C-alpha cells in the first residue's frame, strides 16, 4: 500500500491501536508489553530484530506504526501525556499526523522516534532512554 493510500490516524484512535497491537503480540509471543517504562527496552529489541532481519521500511510500516502507538501510550500512562492531532506546522516538522502533549505543554513524536530507531539503530535512539530523559513528564506515574 502506498503512503498516499494509507488512512491518516487520529489521536482519538491511538489508544486502541496500541491495545490491539499488545493483544496481538502478547497472545502469540508472550512479550512483556505491560505499558511500563521497562517494557520500552522490549520495544528497542523488537525494532533491532526488524533491522537485523533486513526488514523493508515500507513493508514494516504497520509494525513500526503499532510500536509507535505503544510507545506513545506508555507516555500517556506513565508520564501524564495525552494524544493530540498535530497541526499543519507540527505535521510538517515531525512528519507524522499525531503525537503526544506532555503536562508542561511540550509535544513529542513517538511514531517518529520508533522510525528513527529503525532507520538509525544504536543506543542513542533507544526508546527506553528517550523516556528516561524526557522533558515535561509528570513527576508521578499515571495509571
N, CA, C and O of each residue as an XYZ file, in Angstrom:
572
protein
N       0.849     -1.169      0.000
C       0.000      0.000      0.000
C       0.898      1.236      0.000
O       1.823      1.320      0.808
N       0.651      2.165     -0.864
C       1.488      3.356     -0.922
C       1.157      4.295      0.220
O       0.106      4.183      0.851
N       2.051      5.204      0.474
C       1.875      6.155      1.557
C       0.615      6.995      1.342
O      -0.061      7.342      2.310
N       0.292      7.323      0.098
C      -0.879      8.133     -0.215
C      -2.169      7.386      0.127
O      -3.147      8.014      0.532
N      -2.192      6.080     -0.024
C      -3.401      5.296      0.199
C      -3.665      5.003      1.672
O      -4.784      4.626      2.023
N      -2.696      5.161      2.525
C      -2.901      4.861      3.944
C      -3.836      5.879      4.575
O      -3.773      7.073      4.281
N      -4.697      5.388      5.442
C      -5.597      6.264      6.175
C      -4.819      6.995      7.262
O      -3.991      6.396      7.950
N      -5.080      8.265      7.413
C      -4.377      9.071      8.407
C      -4.992      8.813      9.780
O      -6.194      8.997      9.969
N      -4.173      8.388     10.733
C      -4.707      8.122     12.078
C      -4.998      9.424     12.831
O      -4.420     10.472     12.542
N      -5.896      9.326     13.789
C      -6.239     10.462     14.643
C      -5.895     10.124     16.087
O      -5.826      8.956     16.469
N      -5.683     11.157     16.872
C      -5.290     10.982     18.270
C      -6.283     10.104     19.033
O      -5.881      9.281     19.855
N      -7.561     10.275     18.765
C      -8.589      9.518     19.491
C      -8.495      8.017     19.241
O      -9.044      7.234     20.016
N      -7.819      7.601     18.185
C      -7.706      6.184     17.842
C      -6.433      5.517     18.375
O      -6.325      4.291     18.349
N      -5.493      6.291     18.847
C      -4.167      5.746     19.145
C      -4.168      4.751     20.303
O      -3.446      3.755     20.265
N      -4.954      5.009     21.304
C      -5.017      4.064     22.430
C      -5.492      2.698     21.954
O      -4.954      1.677     22.380
N      -6.493      2.664     21.078
C      -6.987      1.378     20.585
C      -5.979      0.711     19.654
O      -5.893     -0.517     19.631
N      -5.213      1.487     18.885
C      -4.145      0.901     18.064
C      -3.116      0.202     18.958
O      -2.691     -0.918     18.673
N      -2.725      0.874     20.034
C      -1.745      0.293     20.957
C      -2.301     -0.973     21.608
O      -1.604     -1.983     21.698
N      -3.541     -0.922     22.055
C      -4.149     -2.077     22.724
C      -4.263     -3.268     21.777
O      -4.004     -4.402     22.180
N      -4.643     -3.026     20.533
C      -4.756     -4.118     19.559
C      -3.395     -4.741     19.292
O      -3.283     -5.961     19.180
N      -2.374     -3.924     19.190
C      -1.014     -4.428     18.977
C      -0.580     -5.288     20.160
O      -0.065     -6.390     19.972
N      -0.782     -4.796     21.362
C      -0.381     -5.548     22.560
C      -1.123     -6.883     22.609
O      -0.512     -7.918     22.876
N      -2.410     -6.871     22.361
C      -3.181     -8.122     22.382
C      -2.649     -9.103     21.347
O      -2.534    -10.297     21.623
N      -2.328     -8.611     20.166
C      -1.848     -9.477     19.081
C      -0.489    -10.083     19.399
O      -0.307    -11.291     19.245
N       0.465     -9.276     19.836
C       1.818     -9.809     20.031
C       1.993    -10.545     21.353
O       2.826    -11.447     21.449
N       1.236    -10.182     22.355
C       1.390    -10.905     23.624
C       0.706    -12.264     23.562
O       1.140    -13.198     24.237
N      -0.337    -12.392     22.780
C      -1.018    -13.684     22.645
C      -0.122    -14.699     21.954
O      -0.114    -15.874     22.320
N       0.629    -14.255     20.960
C       1.477    -15.169     20.197
C       2.849    -15.365     20.827
O       3.381    -16.476     20.825
N       3.418    -14.309     21.360
C       4.830    -14.346     21.759
C       5.085    -14.185     23.249
O       6.227    -14.293     23.697
N       4.061    -13.934     24.003
C       4.211    -13.731     25.449
C       5.230    -12.657     25.788
O       5.993    -12.795     26.744
N       5.241    -11.591     25.007
C       6.148    -10.478     25.261
C       5.632     -9.653     26.438
O       4.426     -9.440     26.560
N       6.521     -9.193     27.292
C       6.092     -8.415     28.450
C       5.809     -6.947     28.093
O       6.524     -6.043     28.525
N       4.765     -6.734     27.305
C       4.352     -5.378     26.953
C       3.214     -4.968     27.880
O       2.039     -5.190     27.591
N       3.596     -4.366     29.000
C       2.643     -4.018     30.051
C       2.532     -2.512     30.266
O       2.051     -2.067     31.309
N       2.970     -1.734     29.294
C       2.939     -0.270     29.342
C       3.851      0.300     30.424
O       3.675      1.443     30.845
N       4.806     -0.476     30.868
C       5.773      0.018     31.845
C       6.948      0.669     31.113
O       7.156      0.444     29.921
N       7.701      1.471     31.843
C       8.906      2.074     31.275
C       9.889      0.970     30.881
O      10.546      1.058     29.844
N       9.983     -0.057     31.703
C      10.898     -1.168     31.404
C      10.528     -1.865     30.099
O      11.404     -2.394     29.416
N       9.240     -1.873     29.740
C       8.833     -2.542     28.505
C       9.348     -1.831     27.260
O       9.358     -2.416     26.177
N       9.772     -0.591     27.398
C      10.331      0.116     26.242
C      11.638     -0.526     25.785
O      12.028     -0.400     24.625
N      12.303     -1.208     26.695
C      13.506     -1.964     26.302
C      13.117     -3.117     25.364
O      13.853     -3.434     24.430
N      11.978     -3.729     25.615
C      11.473     -4.779     24.728
C      11.212     -4.191     23.341
O      11.533     -4.812     22.328
N      10.630     -2.997     23.301
C      10.384     -2.328     22.022
C      11.710     -2.092     21.293
O      11.804     -2.324     20.087
N      12.729     -1.633     22.015
C      14.055     -1.465     21.403
C      14.525     -2.777     20.773
O      15.010     -2.783     19.642
N      14.385     -3.879     21.496
C      14.815     -5.193     20.978
C      14.001     -5.620     19.757
O      14.549     -6.172     18.803
N      12.697     -5.364     19.790
C      11.850     -5.718     18.653
C      12.274     -4.952     17.396
O      12.367     -5.526     16.311
N      12.525     -3.676     17.553
C      12.941     -2.860     16.403
C      14.314     -3.302     15.915
O      14.549     -3.393     14.710
N      15.213     -3.575     16.840
C      16.542     -4.066     16.439
C      16.426     -5.379     15.676
O      17.164     -5.613     14.719
N      15.501     -6.234     16.099
C      15.287     -7.500     15.398
C      14.786     -7.280     13.980
O      15.210     -7.978     13.059
N      13.896     -6.325     13.794
C      13.428     -5.988     12.444
C      14.595     -5.526     11.569
O      14.729     -5.936     10.416
N      15.423     -4.674     12.140
C      16.570     -4.140     11.391
C      17.535     -5.253     11.007
O      17.943     -5.368      9.852
N      17.890     -6.066     11.987
C      18.868     -7.136     11.739
C      18.314     -8.190     10.801
O      19.067     -8.852     10.087
N      16.999     -8.348     10.801
C      16.357     -9.301      9.902
C      16.208     -8.769      8.488
O      15.704     -9.469      7.609
N      16.643     -7.536      8.261
C      16.591     -6.953      6.929
C      15.206     -6.512      6.495
O      14.905     -6.489      5.302
N      14.368     -6.166      7.445
C      13.004     -5.755      7.114
C      13.013     -4.498      6.253
O      13.785     -3.569      6.491
N      12.155     -4.487      5.266
C      11.987     -3.340      4.381
C      11.162     -2.274      5.106
O      10.110     -2.589      5.662
N      11.626     -1.002      5.110
C      10.873      0.043      5.816
C       9.423      0.186      5.340
O       8.526      0.417      6.151
N       9.194      0.051      4.045
C       7.838      0.157      3.525
C       6.935     -0.965      4.003
O       5.789     -0.731      4.388
N       7.450     -2.170      3.976
C       6.671     -3.327      4.427
C       6.516     -3.359      5.945
O       5.584     -3.975      6.464
N       7.408     -2.711      6.639
C       7.374     -2.695      8.106
C       6.543     -1.546      8.656
O       6.441     -1.381      9.872
N       5.949     -0.752      7.774
C       5.215      0.437      8.215
C       4.186      0.116      9.300
O       4.139      0.800     10.323
N       3.368     -0.907      9.092
C       2.322     -1.242     10.058
C       2.879     -1.615     11.414
O       2.349     -1.199     12.444
N       3.942     -2.396     11.420
C       4.568     -2.797     12.681
C       5.196     -1.598     13.376
O       5.053     -1.433     14.588
N       5.887     -0.766     12.617
C       6.517      0.424     13.204
C       5.460      1.387     13.738
O       5.642      1.990     14.796
N       4.356      1.530     13.006
C       3.264      2.375     13.483
C       2.713      1.830     14.804
O       2.505      2.591     15.748
N       2.479      0.521     14.872
C       1.944     -0.090     16.091
C       2.911      0.080     17.259
O       2.484      0.349     18.382
N       4.204     -0.074     17.004
C       5.198      0.134     18.062
C       5.203      1.595     18.509
O       5.338      1.877     19.700
N       5.059      2.517     17.573
C       4.979      3.937     17.924
C       3.749      4.251     18.748
O       3.808      5.050     19.683
N       2.617      3.615     18.401
C       1.400      3.790     19.195
C       1.620      3.274     20.612
O       1.182      3.895     21.580
N       2.296      2.141     20.729
C       2.587      1.579     22.052
C       3.475      2.536     22.858
O       3.190      2.812     24.023
N       4.547      3.039     22.242
C       5.450      3.966     22.940
C       4.681      5.208     23.387
O       4.846      5.675     24.514
N       3.850      5.731     22.510
C       3.043      6.895     22.884
C       2.107      6.596     24.030
O       1.906      7.435     24.908
N       1.534      5.409     24.028
C       0.620      5.033     25.105
C       1.368      4.864     26.432
O       0.807      5.135     27.493
N       2.617      4.424     26.382
C       3.428      4.399     27.606
C       3.595      5.824     28.131
O       3.507      6.054     29.337
N       3.835      6.774     27.239
C       3.961      8.176     27.654
C       2.654      8.685     28.262
O       2.670      9.439     29.234
N       1.535      8.275     27.690
C       0.232      8.684     28.218
C       0.029      8.110     29.619
O      -0.355      8.828     30.542
N       0.287      6.821     29.769
C       0.010      6.158     31.042
C       1.035      6.442     32.127
O       0.684      6.487     33.306
N       2.277      6.631     31.758
C       3.339      6.763     32.763
C       3.871      8.179     32.945
O       4.443      8.495     33.989
N       3.690      9.030     31.944
C       4.284     10.369     32.024
C       3.243     11.477     32.039
O       3.588     12.659     32.081
N       1.964     11.096     32.006
C       0.915     12.095     32.061
C       0.638     12.797     30.741
O       0.016     13.859     30.726
N       1.090     12.218     29.632
C       0.871     12.828     28.316
C      -0.554     12.582     27.846
O      -1.297     11.816     28.459
N      -0.925     13.234     26.761
C      -2.195     12.968     26.095
C      -1.945     12.946     24.595
O      -1.103     13.686     24.086
N      -2.680     12.095     23.894
C      -2.585     12.027     22.439
C      -3.179     13.293     21.855
O      -4.216     13.773     22.312
N      -2.510     13.836     20.830
C      -3.010     15.029     20.132
C      -2.834     14.854     18.630
O      -1.908     14.189     18.165
N      -3.745     15.470     17.885
C      -3.580     15.579     16.444
C      -2.669     16.781     16.207
O      -2.927     17.870     16.720
N      -1.614     16.586     15.436
C      -0.709     17.684     15.144
C      -1.362     18.670     14.188
O      -2.137     18.281     13.314
N      -1.041     19.955     14.361
C      -1.497     20.949     13.397
C      -0.591     20.875     12.161
O       0.362     20.096     12.135
N      -0.884     21.668     11.158
C      -0.160     21.584      9.882
C       1.338     21.807     10.062
O       2.137     21.095      9.453
N       1.735     22.773     10.879
C       3.168     23.033     11.096
C       3.842     21.866     11.810
O       4.958     21.481     11.460
N       3.171     21.309     12.803
C       3.735     20.166     13.519
C       3.827     18.944     12.615
O       4.799     18.192     12.682
N       2.833     18.747     11.781
C       2.872     17.626     10.822
C       4.070     17.773      9.890
O       4.776     16.805      9.611
N       4.286     18.988      9.416
C       5.422     19.226      8.520
C       6.742     18.995      9.254
O       7.666     18.409      8.690
N       6.839     19.440     10.480
C       8.078     19.307     11.255
C       8.353     17.852     11.634
O       9.457     17.349     11.423
N       7.349     17.178     12.193
C       7.524     15.816     12.689
C       7.352     14.744     11.618
O       7.864     13.634     11.761
N       6.637     15.073     10.551
C       6.374     14.071      9.520
C       5.359     13.029      9.954
O       5.309     11.937      9.387
N       4.560     13.349     10.944
C       3.548     12.438     11.484
C       2.273     13.221     11.760
O       2.336     14.425     12.007
N       1.125     12.568     11.724
C      -0.139     13.266     11.968
C      -0.516     13.400     13.445
O      -1.305     14.273     13.808
N       0.042     12.544     14.290
C      -0.319     12.550     15.710
C       0.938     12.468     16.565
O       2.007     12.058     16.111
N       0.771     12.870     17.807
C       1.847     12.780     18.784
C       1.260     12.889     20.169
O       0.066     12.666     20.367
N       2.094     13.231     21.123
C       1.625     13.388     22.498
C       2.035     14.759     23.026
O       3.075     15.307     22.661
N       1.179     15.295     23.901
C       1.481     16.547     24.596
C       1.712     16.203     26.063
O       0.904     15.530     26.702
N       2.828     16.682     26.566
C       3.192     16.426     27.950
C       2.474     17.403     28.874
O       1.927     18.400     28.403
N       2.465     17.137     30.181
C       1.793     18.033     31.115
C       2.302     19.472     31.060
O       1.553     20.397     31.375
N       3.562     19.679     30.664
C       4.091     21.043     30.589
C       3.825     21.707     29.236
O       4.267     22.832     29.005
N       3.101     21.014     28.331
C       2.746     21.584     27.042
C       3.653     21.197     25.890
O       3.319     21.456     24.734
N       4.790     20.585     26.176
C       5.686     20.154     25.092
C       5.048     19.018     24.315
O       4.321     18.199     24.877
N       5.323     18.973     23.016
C       4.829     17.869     22.206
C       5.994     16.997     21.775
O       7.101     17.475     21.526
N       5.712     15.699     21.693
C       6.698     14.710     21.291
C       6.096     13.812     20.227
O       4.878     13.726     20.067
N       6.980     13.151     19.510
C       6.609     12.365     18.348
C       7.035     10.902     18.520
O       8.071     10.506     17.986
N       6.267     10.096     19.249
C       6.688      8.706     19.459
C       6.723      7.886     18.168
O       7.553      6.985     18.047
N       5.851      8.171     17.205
C       5.880      7.436     15.934
C       7.199      7.702     15.210
O       7.800      6.788     14.646
N       7.635      8.933     15.231
C       8.910      9.293     14.608
C      10.101      8.730     15.356
O      11.102      8.357     14.744
N      10.002      8.666     16.681
C      11.102      8.095     17.473
C      11.296      6.622     17.127
O      12.428      6.149     17.037
N      10.198      5.899     16.932
C      10.290      4.490     16.550
C      10.919      4.380     15.166
O      11.794      3.541     14.952
N      10.492      5.205     14.239
C      11.053      5.187     12.885
C      12.559      5.491     12.942
O      13.347      4.845     12.251
N      12.955      6.469     13.759
C      14.385      6.788     13.901
C      15.171      5.604     14.439
O      16.271      5.318     13.968
N      14.610      4.915     15.425
C      15.280      3.735     15.980
C      15.464      2.678     14.895
O      16.513      2.039     14.820
N      14.453      2.494     14.063
C      14.527      1.511     12.989
C      15.571      1.925     11.945
O      16.374      1.100     11.508
N      15.559      3.185     11.550
C      16.448      3.638     10.481
C      17.892      3.807     10.939
O      18.816      3.452     10.207
N      18.097      4.338     12.130
C      19.456      4.632     12.590
C      20.008      3.572     13.528
O      21.209      3.302     13.534
N      19.134      2.977     14.314
C      19.586      1.995     15.290
C      20.508      2.629     16.313
O      20.613      3.854     16.389
N      21.153      1.826     17.072
C      22.129      2.319     18.031
C      21.523      2.787     19.334
O      20.342      3.129     19.398
N      22.332      2.801     20.364
C      21.855      3.146     21.702
C      21.362      4.585     21.826
O      20.539      4.880     22.693
N      21.849      5.479     20.980
C      21.405      6.876     21.063
C      19.948      7.049     20.640
O      19.349      8.092     20.901
N      19.380      6.050     19.999
C      17.978      6.092     19.583
C      17.090      5.202     20.459
O      15.953      4.912     20.089
N      17.596      4.770     21.610
C      16.839      3.894     22.499
C      15.555      4.571     22.965
O      15.566      5.728     23.383
N      14.452      3.838     22.887
C      13.172      4.365     23.336
C      13.075      4.397     24.855
O      12.416      5.269     25.420
N      13.729      3.452     25.511
C      13.746      3.492     26.977
C      14.529      4.722     27.451
O      14.089      5.420     28.365
N      15.675      4.987     26.841
C      16.456      6.177     27.199
C      15.672      7.442     26.877
O      15.707      8.406     27.642
N      14.960      7.447     25.742
C      14.111      8.585     25.389
C      13.154      8.896     26.529
O      13.032     10.051     26.935
N      12.479      7.889     27.047
C      11.549      8.115     28.151
C      12.287      8.637     29.382
O      11.852      9.609     30.000
N      13.373      8.014     29.732
C      14.079      8.368     30.966
C      14.665      9.775     30.932
O      14.879     10.379     31.983
N      14.924     10.296     29.754
C      15.479     11.652     29.626
C      14.440     12.651     29.128
O      14.775     13.789     28.799
N      13.208     12.235     29.075
C      12.115     13.034     28.525
C      11.806     14.243     29.401
O      11.631     14.124     30.614
N      11.745     15.388     28.770
C      11.373     16.614     29.475
C       9.858     16.756     29.489
O       9.179     16.380     28.533
N       9.338     17.300     30.578
C       7.935     17.628     30.642
C       7.025     16.552     31.159
O       5.807     16.726     31.151
N       7.580     15.426     31.618
C       6.695     14.364     32.084
C       6.232     14.644     33.511
O       6.861     15.410     34.241
N       5.136     14.018     33.893
C       4.605     14.173     35.237
C       5.586     13.582     36.242
O       6.298     12.626     35.934
N       5.622     14.141     37.418
C       6.549     13.646     38.436
C       6.187     12.242     38.913
O       7.073     11.452     39.239
N       4.918     11.933     38.956
C       4.457     10.616     39.381
C       3.892      9.865     38.202
O       3.350     10.456     37.268
N       4.024      8.562     38.256
C       3.442      7.718     37.198
C       1.927      7.869     37.221
O       1.304      7.972     38.278
N       1.367      7.879     36.040
C      -0.084      7.976     35.892
C      -0.578      6.615     35.407
O      -0.062      6.092     34.419
N      -1.561      6.037     36.079
C      -2.022      4.690     35.695
C      -3.015      4.692     34.608
O      -3.480      3.631     34.194
